[in-house]
């Protein structure tokens, strides 16, 4: 499954479903697809996501499953969504995903 995040203030972002659902959980929202965050709630969701990512950075890293595949941290995977939420907060726009 793929999840696409959209807002009027930023380009669409598409992520694999498991990563997107984990990030949605970090924002404090349900893992329901489709869904939305109202413009007034975007700053709070952004703060929760950043706090969860910072807490995740302090935990010990998981071991690699394979030598062939590099480990991509959740912090790196969250960057596009953080940028989208930041733009939406500044422009006071809703964020939707499907």
N, C-alpha and C positions, 0 to 999 in steps of 0.2 A: 504494500500500500504506500502511496505517496500522499503527502499533505502539502498543500499550497497556502501560504500566508499572503494576504493582500491588504493593502491600505492605499488611500489616495496620495499619501505623502512619500511613497517609496516603491521601488520595483518589487514585483512578486518574488517570493522565495519558495522553492520546493525542496522538501526534505523527505527522507525515508520515514515511514510511519512510526517506527519504534523510537527514533530520535525525537521526532516532533512531539509525540505523546509524552515523552519524558520531560521535554522542555515546557510543555503546557502544564504539566504537574508542578514544575518548579515555579511557574507564575502564579500558582494558586487556583488555576482553573481546572474544570473537569476535563477528562480526556475524551470528550465527546466531539466527533467530527460529523458534520460541520459545526462550527461555533464562531463566537465573536466576543470581542472585548470592546465595550463602549469607550468613547474617547475620554470620558472622565475617569475611567478605571485603568487606562493604559499606564500612567506614571507609576501606580502602585504595582501593577503586574511587572513592569520593568525593574523596579526596586527589588521585588521578590526574586526575580530571575537572577539578577546580579548577586544578591545575597546567597542564593543557593549555589551559584557557580563558585563564588569565593569560598564557601564552606567545602565544596567538592575539591577545590584545589589544595586544601589543607590536609585532606585524607591521603593515605599512601596510594600510589598508582597501582592499578591492576596489572597483573602479568600479561604479557603478550600471548595470544593464542597461537601465533605462527611467526616464524622468523621472516617470512616473505611479505607479510602485511604490516605496515607501520601502525602503531597505536595512535589513534586520533582522540584527543581528550574531549570531554563534554564541553569544556570551556571554548575550545576551538570550534566545535560544532554549533555552539550558541551564538557566536559572533554575528552571523547574518541576521538572526532574529533580534539580537540586541540592537543592531543598527536600525532595523525596521521599526522596532518599538520606540526607539529614541526619536526617529523622524516623525512617527505618528504622534508622540507626546508633544513635540515642538509645534506641530501643525494642528494639534487638537483633532485628530482623525480617528475613526473607528478602525479596528483591526479585525479581519475575518479570516477564517481558514476553512478549507474544504478538502 
